[in-house]
Amino acid sequence: MAVSMLDDDVATVAGGPMLGDAEFGFLREFVHRHCGIALSEQKRQLVQGRLLRRLRGLGLKDFRSYCELLQRDPDGELGELASAISTNVTSFFREIHHYELLEQELLPQWLDHKRREGDRLRIWSAGCSTGEEPYALAMVVAEALARTGATVDTKILATDLSPRALGQARQGVYPLDRLGGVSEERRKRWFLRGAGDYEGLASVHPRLRELVSVLPLNLLHDWPMQGPFDAIFCRNVVIYFDQPTKKRLFERYAGLLGPGGYLFLGHSESMHGLSDAFELVGRTTYRKRS
């Protein structure tokens, strides 16, 4: 889409430039086409406020210049744009019922079967943000492996579009106050506390790093992984998408999950009326139909 900006002087609001009709229209079309995110008119002030920080970081004077940057290098800026306009709210063991199902029912079944069949275990954290979700999954999986004594080829794929979020996920270093959802026992087992210059920080245990692979991925683009996956966690991601985009995404997830594989959504998300490939088996928990 070619953007045609206004030729008059750039309008401003207190604290920075104003996001005009032409620029907002361009941004709405751009993020929908490249990210699947649907922005309503009601989101204009939110987008303006969040992108002002990005404009300052890039040394740009107005939103017109930012839109021109997106036209010149869409791939180079896409991750930063998506990160700015979406809300990356995450924590360790958020929506605990999903982890309890995994720990108490699914992993014992999977590991017993895979150990006998010589099969591998694969879990995908799609929209991993800063890494709390995949590392929480890694804790549960590592504990199940130790408890059962199973020797199973195991990997957790963690993907996101935001380069900033992925940077922290790769580091696996978090302020201690971010460990609120982690039990004291797990803190002692799975985190290394920093000292000196790293006082107040904790790093995930190397064993968790071995289980988790962090990679950039746009869910709307091609997926290089082959599958099959036993479970896909896509929580609080599709809430930003319109219905056609959700439908396509659920179809692609179904194609990548193995028989009877599980798809976990966020607490405010639903698959109702969007896919016949899954059946609801718990709170925001879906199983692929045979």
Buried (B, 14 or more C-beta within 10 A) or exposed (E): EEBEBEEEEBEEEEEBBBBBEBBBBBBBEBBBEBBBBBBEEEBBEEBBBBBBEBBEEEEBEBBBBBBBBBBEEEEEBBBBBBBBBBEBEBBBBBBEEBBEBBBEEBBBEBBEEBBEEEBEBBBBBBBBBBBBBBBBBBBBBBBBBEEBEBEBEBBBBBBBBBBBBBEBBBBBBBEBEBBEBBEEEBBEBBBBEBEEEEEEBBBBBEBBBEBBBBBEBBBBEEBEBEBBBBBBBBBBBBBBBEEEBBBBBBEEBBEBBBEEBBBBBBEEBBBEEBBEBBEEEBEBBBBBEE
